[in-house]
Amino acid sequence: MSESPDGPAFTYSEIGATRGELPPGYRHLRVRRPIAAGEAEFRRLGAALLRYRIQRGLRILWEAGTPVAEPGTAVTVRLGIGRFGLRAPCRVVYVLDEPERIGFAYGTLPGHPTSGEELFAVEYDGDSDVVYGVVTAFSRPANRYLRLGASLAVPAQRAAAVAYLAVLRRTPRE
């Protein structure tokens, strides 16, 4: 795992907290679902995930500073629908490249409607030969007017996480 402090300041202080216990004072999200089987699928889906497959598959990737996630990479996603969409700037905080876990987390930058961090990963359980897709996040509204709709954000974020994992599960073989 690695991190980078380069670029604009994150909008939260708990940098890298998606690695373990999520910080208090935020909404927490943890979604873990079986998406495939076998170590080869784990490697293939991990490589796709690091190439922003989830964001590309949902057509929310506006731009990324590198073709593969690496610490310090600026990533902008588009949140919302049509002309009501917002650009949401983020930066990759760390990358996981472990024997049983591959993924990356990005954190919010100024201009993002929320403040927090989100981890996208695949995990391989060698005992059961199951590959799990994982989304872990902590967030809160970045400003007052967004706090008014905060109760709607929880189910929306969970639905988005399920959609992320569905996109990853359907990643075509190259």
C-alpha positions as CSV (number, residue, x, y, z in Angstrom):
1,M,0.0,0.0,0.0
2,S,1.1,3.5,-0.7
3,E,-0.2,7.0,-0.3
4,S,0.5,10.4,-1.7
5,P,0.0,13.9,-0.1
6,D,0.5,15.6,-3.5
7,G,-2.1,18.1,-4.9
8,P,-4.9,20.0,-3.3
9,A,-5.8,19.2,0.3
10,F,-8.4,16.5,0.9
11,T,-11.6,17.7,2.4
12,Y,-11.3,15.4,5.4
13,S,-8.5,14.6,7.9
14,E,-8.8,10.8,8.2
15,I,-6.8,10.0,5.1
16,G,-6.6,6.3,4.5
17,A,-9.2,5.3,7.1
18,T,-10.9,2.9,4.6
19,R,-8.1,0.5,5.3
20,G,-9.6,-0.4,8.7
21,E,-12.0,1.1,11.3
22,L,-14.0,3.8,9.8
23,P,-14.0,7.2,11.6
24,P,-16.9,8.5,13.7
25,G,-18.9,11.4,12.5
26,Y,-19.5,10.1,9.0
27,R,-22.0,7.8,7.3
28,H,-20.4,4.4,6.9
29,L,-20.9,2.0,4.0
30,R,-19.6,-1.6,3.7
31,V,-20.7,-3.8,0.8
32,R,-19.1,-7.1,0.1
33,R,-20.6,-9.5,-2.4
34,P,-19.3,-12.7,-4.2
35,I,-18.7,-11.8,-7.8
36,A,-16.6,-14.6,-9.3
37,A,-14.6,-17.7,-8.6
38,G,-10.9,-18.6,-9.0
39,E,-7.6,-16.9,-8.6
40,A,-7.4,-16.1,-12.3
41,E,-10.7,-14.2,-12.0
42,F,-9.4,-12.4,-8.9
43,R,-6.3,-11.2,-10.9
44,R,-8.3,-10.3,-14.0
45,L,-11.0,-8.3,-12.1
46,G,-8.3,-6.7,-9.9
47,A,-6.5,-5.4,-13.0
48,A,-9.8,-4.2,-14.5
49,L,-10.7,-2.4,-11.2
50,L,-7.4,-0.6,-11.2
51,R,-8.1,0.6,-14.7
52,Y,-11.3,2.3,-13.4
53,R,-13.6,-0.4,-14.8
54,I,-16.4,0.5,-12.3
55,Q,-16.3,4.2,-13.1
56,R,-16.0,3.6,-16.8
57,G,-18.7,0.9,-16.9
58,L,-21.2,3.3,-15.2
59,R,-20.1,6.2,-17.3
60,I,-19.3,8.4,-14.4
61,L,-15.6,8.7,-15.1
62,W,-15.0,12.3,-16.3
63,E,-11.2,12.0,-16.3
64,A,-8.3,10.3,-14.6
65,G,-4.7,11.5,-14.6
66,T,-3.3,8.0,-15.2
67,P,-4.7,4.9,-17.1
68,V,-4.2,2.8,-14.0
69,A,-4.9,4.0,-10.4
70,E,-1.8,5.0,-8.5
71,P,-1.3,7.1,-5.4
72,G,-1.7,10.8,-6.1
73,T,-3.7,10.4,-9.3
74,A,-6.4,13.0,-9.8
75,V,-9.8,11.5,-10.7
76,T,-12.9,13.4,-11.5
77,V,-16.3,11.6,-11.6
78,R,-19.7,12.9,-12.6
79,L,-22.4,12.5,-10.1
80,G,-26.1,12.9,-10.9
81,I,-28.2,12.7,-14.1
82,G,-27.8,14.6,-17.3
83,R,-27.4,18.4,-17.0
84,F,-28.0,18.1,-13.2
85,G,-24.7,16.1,-12.9
86,L,-21.9,17.5,-10.9
87,R,-18.2,17.1,-11.4
88,A,-16.7,15.5,-8.2
89,P,-12.9,15.8,-7.9
90,C,-11.1,13.1,-6.0
91,R,-7.5,11.8,-5.6
92,V,-6.3,8.3,-5.2
93,V,-5.1,7.9,-1.6
94,Y,-3.6,4.4,-1.8
95,V,-3.5,1.3,-3.9
96,L,-3.8,-2.3,-2.6
97,D,-1.7,-5.0,-4.3
98,E,-1.8,-7.8,-1.9
99,P,-1.9,-11.6,-2.4
100,E,-5.6,-11.7,-1.5
101,R,-6.7,-8.0,-2.1
102,I,-6.4,-5.6,-5.0
103,G,-8.0,-2.2,-5.2
104,F,-7.7,1.5,-4.6
105,A,-9.3,4.2,-2.5
106,Y,-9.9,7.8,-3.5
107,G,-10.6,10.7,-1.3
108,T,-12.7,13.9,-1.9
109,L,-11.1,17.2,-2.9
110,P,-12.6,20.7,-2.8
111,G,-15.6,20.9,-5.1
112,H,-16.9,17.4,-4.3
113,P,-20.4,17.5,-2.9
114,T,-19.4,15.1,-0.1
115,S,-16.4,14.8,2.2
116,G,-14.8,11.4,2.7
117,E,-13.2,8.4,1.2
118,E,-14.2,5.3,-0.9
119,L,-12.4,2.0,-1.4
120,F,-13.0,-0.3,-4.4
121,A,-11.5,-3.7,-4.1
122,V,-11.6,-7.4,-4.9
123,E,-10.7,-10.0,-2.3
124,Y,-9.8,-13.6,-2.9
125,D,-10.7,-16.3,-0.4
126,G,-8.4,-19.2,-1.4
127,D,-10.2,-21.6,0.9
128,S,-13.5,-21.3,-0.8
129,D,-12.1,-20.1,-4.2
130,V,-14.6,-17.1,-4.1
131,V,-13.8,-13.6,-5.3
132,Y,-15.6,-10.9,-3.5
133,G,-16.2,-7.3,-4.7
134,V,-15.9,-4.8,-1.9
135,V,-16.9,-1.1,-1.5
136,T,-16.1,0.6,1.7
137,A,-16.8,4.3,2.3
138,F,-17.2,7.0,4.9
139,S,-18.8,10.3,3.9
140,R,-20.8,13.3,5.0
141,P,-22.2,16.3,3.1
142,A,-19.6,18.9,2.2
143,N,-21.9,21.8,2.8
144,R,-25.1,22.9,4.5
145,Y,-27.5,22.7,1.6
146,L,-26.5,19.1,0.9
147,R,-27.2,18.2,4.6
148,L,-30.9,18.8,3.9
149,G,-31.0,15.7,1.6
150,A,-28.6,13.6,3.7
151,S,-31.3,11.0,4.5
152,L,-31.6,10.2,0.8
153,A,-27.9,9.8,0.4
154,V,-27.6,6.6,2.5
155,P,-29.9,4.5,0.2
156,A,-28.5,6.1,-2.9
157,Q,-24.9,5.3,-1.8
158,R,-25.8,1.7,-1.1
159,A,-27.5,1.4,-4.4
160,A,-24.5,2.8,-6.1
161,A,-22.2,0.4,-4.4
162,V,-24.3,-2.6,-5.5
163,A,-24.3,-1.2,-9.1
164,Y,-20.5,-0.8,-8.9
165,L,-20.1,-4.5,-8.0
166,A,-22.6,-5.5,-10.7
167,V,-20.5,-3.7,-13.3
168,L,-17.3,-5.3,-12.1
169,R,-18.9,-8.8,-12.1
170,R,-19.9,-8.3,-15.8
171,T,-16.4,-7.2,-16.8
172,P,-15.9,-8.9,-20.2
173,R,-12.8,-11.1,-20.8
174,E,-10.4,-9.5,-23.2
